[in-house]
Amino acid sequence: MSNLYRYGFPVSAPLSLAVLWISFCVPALAAPANPILVELFTSEGCSDCPPADALLKALDSAQPIPGAQLIVLEEHVDYWDDGGWRDPFSSHALTLRQSEYVDRLHVRNGPYTPQMVVDGSEVFVGSDRPQAGRAFAKEVSVPKISVQISPVHVEGANALAHIEIGAAPSKGEVFVAIALDHAQSQVLRGENGGRQLEHVAVVERLTSVGKVKKDEPFSKDVAIKMEHPEKDYRVIAFVQQADDGKILGAAAAHAK
C-alpha cells in the first residue's frame, strides 16, 4: 500500500489507522463528537517549537479525527526565558503543570519543549504527527462525561460563564482556562530571532474552580479575567481525574 498523507498524518499501515485518517472525508451519520484535550507545552525561545505550534493550529482548524472534537491548549512555559528571548505568553504556573505531568507519567527525560499531552495520559514530542495520530486513535473511543459551558458573556475585563458537569465515575478537579483565540509574535532574539510566530488557543490563565465527587454532578458560575478584553478568547473547561490525571471530560466556548 502506498504511503498517503492527510494533514501530515500517515494513512498507510496499519489498516485501522488508514481507515481512521481517510474516513473523515466520507460523509457519516451525525453523532456527538467525543472531546479530546490536546495540551502543547511550548516556548517562543525554542527553535524546535514552531513545527509543533503549526501542528496544533492545523489540528484545531481541520479537526481531522472522525468522531472527535480536538480541544487544543497551547501552554507556554518560562524556562526558556533566559535564553535571549522572553516569551510574552510564558507562565511559571504552566511550567509547574508540565512538571506535574512529567512526574505523573514518568517521563524519563524530564520536561522538554515541544511536549504534547493528550487527554492527560499520552505524552510525546509535540511535533510527532504519527505519534499524535496513534494517541488520537486510542482516545477517540474512550467515554467522557458531559461538560457544558453556557454562552460566555464579556463584562469589562471578565468572561462570565456557567459550567455544568455530569456525574463522574471518580473524584476529579475542575479546571477552567482562558485562552487567546489566536496570537502572533515577532521574535527579535534567541533561537527564533527574526521569525514571526503564529499561535492558537494560547493559555493566559488556568484556574481550578472546584472538585467533583464520584457519581455526583457539578455546577458553578465562573468569572475569568482577560488581560486583553478587546481580543478574541476561548473558555475551556475540563475535569481531570484526581489520581492519575486522566481527562474525564472537556468543552470549549468562545467569549463574545
N, C-alpha and C positions, 0 to 999 in steps of 0.2 A: 504494500500500500504506500502511495506517495505521501510525503510528509507535508501536510497542509497547515496553514496558519490562519487564525481568525483573531484579530486584535492582538496579535503577537503570541497567542497561545497555540501550542502544538495540538493538532487534532488527528494524529495518526494512531499509533498504538498506545495504550490498549484500546480495543474497540469501544469499551464503555465510555472512555473519555472522548473518543471521536464522536460518538452519538451525542454526548453532552454538549460539546462545543458547536457541532453543526446544527443541532436541533433547534437552537434559538432562532434560526432563520425560517423555521417552518411554523405556520400558524397552529396554535394549540388552544384547547379549551381554557377559558379564563379561570384562574384559581388564585386564591390569596398567595402572594409571594412570601416565602419564608425569609425573615430578616437574617442577614449575616453581618456581624460587626467586623469591620476591617480597620485596624489601627496601624498607622505607619509612623514609626519613630524616625525622625529625620532632622536635618540641620542644613542651613544655608552655608555653613562653613565646611561642609564635607563634599568633596568632588564626586563621590560615588552616589550621592543622593538624588540629583536631578532625574536620572532614569527611573528611580522608584517613585518620585513625585509625579512624573509623567504617566507611569503605570496606574497610580491611584486615580489620577484625573480621568484616564481612559475607562477604568472600571466604573467610576461614578457616572460618566456621561453615557457609556454604551450599555451598561447593565447586561453583560453578555451571558449570564448564567440563567438558564430556564428555571422557573420556579423559585428564584431567589431575588431578594432585594438587597443589594450590597450597600450597607450604610457605612460610609467611609469617614475616618477621622485622621487628619494629619497633625501629629503631635510633635512639636519642635523642642528638642532637648537643649540644654545650655552648656554641656561640657565641651562644645566646640568653640565657645565664645571667646576663648583666649588665643585662638589660632589666627588672629588677624582680622576677623570679621565678627561683629556681634550680631547674631541673628535677631532681627526685630520681633520675631514671633516666639522666641525661645522662652521656656519656663522651667524653673527648677522643680516645680511640682510635677511636671510631666517627666522629667528625668527620674524622679523618685518612683513614679508609676512604672516606668520601664524597668527600674531595678527590682521592683516587686515581681514583675513578670519573669525576669531573669532568675530570681530565687525560686519562684513557684514552679517554673517549667524546667529548672535545672539546665539552663543554657551554659554549656561548658566554657565558651569563650567570652562570657560576660556580656554586658550591654554594648551594642555597636550600632552604627548607622550605615545604611538604612536597614531597619529591622521591622518586619511586618508581623503582626499578631492577629490571627483570625479566630473570632469567637472566644478569645481568651484562652485558647488551648493549643493552637498551631502556631509555631514561631519559625521564621526563616528569613533569609536575606530579602529585603523589601523589593528588589528588582528582579527576583527569580520568578519569572512568569510560569514555567512549568510547575514549580512547587506551589505557587498560588492556585493554579488550576486544580492540583490534587487536593489542596486544602478545601477549596470551594466544593468540589465533588463530594468530599467527606461530610461537610457540614450542611449541605443543602437539604438533606432529608431528616436532619435532627429536629424533633419537635421543639417549638418555642412557646412560651406563654404570651398572652396578649399584653401588649404595651400600646397605649393610645395617648396621643398628645392632642389636646383641644387646639383649635385655631389660635395661633400665637398673636398677641397684640403687643404693640410697642407703645409705651408711655414714657416719654422723656428718654432716659438712657437705659430703661429696663424693658426686657422681654418678659411678658406675662403669659403663663400657660397653666393648664390643669393636666395633671398626669393621672391616668387610670391604668392599673396593672392587675391582671387576673391572678388567681390563686397559683402560687408557685409550688413546685414539688419539694423545695428545700428552702432553708434560710438564705437570704441574699441581701445585697446592698444596692440601693437605687442611686444611680448617677445621672446628672444632667450636665450636658456640655453645651456651651455657646460657642459657635464656630463661624468665622468669616466664610461666606459662601465661596468667594474667590479672592485671590490676592496676587499682587505682582511685586517684585522687588528687584532693584538694580544693585547688584553686589559690586562693591568697589574694591574690596581687598580679599585676601585669603585664597583658599583653593579654587573658589568660583569667581574670583575677581574678574570683572569685565562682562559677566553674564547677567542677563535678565531672566529671572526665575519666575515661574508661574505655580500657583498653589491652589488647592481646593479644600474646602472644609477644614480650615486652619483653626485648631482649638485655641480659643482665647482664655477660656476658664472651664475647668471640670470640677463639679461640686457634688459631694454626697448629700442627698436630700432626705435620706431615711433608710430604714431597713424593712424588708418583708419577712413575715413569718411563714413557716410551712403551712400550706393549704389555706392561706388567708389572702384576700385581695388587698390592694394598696391604693390609696387615693391622696393626692396632695396638690395644692396650688403652689406654684413656684414663681419667683421673680429673679431674673438673672441680669446682672449689669452688663451692658455692652460698652466697650471702650470707644467705639466709633459708631454711634447710633445712626449716622447718615448712610452707612454702608449696609449691604445685604448680609443677613445672618441666617444660620440654621440652628435649630434647637434639636439636640439628640438626647433621648432618654434611653437608658438600658439598665437591666438588672444583672448583677454579677454574683454568682454563687459564692457563698461565704468561705467554703473550704478550699476549693481548687481553682476559683476564679473563672469558671466556665460562664459564658454569657447565656442567660436563660431567656432573654427576650430583649427587643430593641425597637425603636421607632424614631423617625425623623420628621421634622416640620420646618417650614420656612417662616421666619419672623416677618410680619407685614405691618 
